[in-house]
Amino acid sequence: MTAERFDPDGLAHIAAFLRDENVDASYLQFVLQNVDQPDAAWRWCCGSHCDPCVQRLGRVVDRARQLPRPTA
């Protein structure tokens, strides 16, 4: 996944989603890399109370998946 799927407005929305979940903006690349990946490839919890929790990251990815693709 690359940022081509998202225009600047989409990237700004994802940044806002990260803030909504209290996840550092540095996780933007994680969202971009996983937005088109199957959940089973990355969405699992190890039970170690990671920060940020994959559940919070998953909510960001879910919201990013709902963004419309930019029109050319």
ABEGO torsion letter per residue (X at the ends): XBAAABBAAAAAAAAAAAAAAGBBAAAAAAAAAAAABBAAAABBBAGAGBOBBAAAAAAAAAAAAABBBBBX
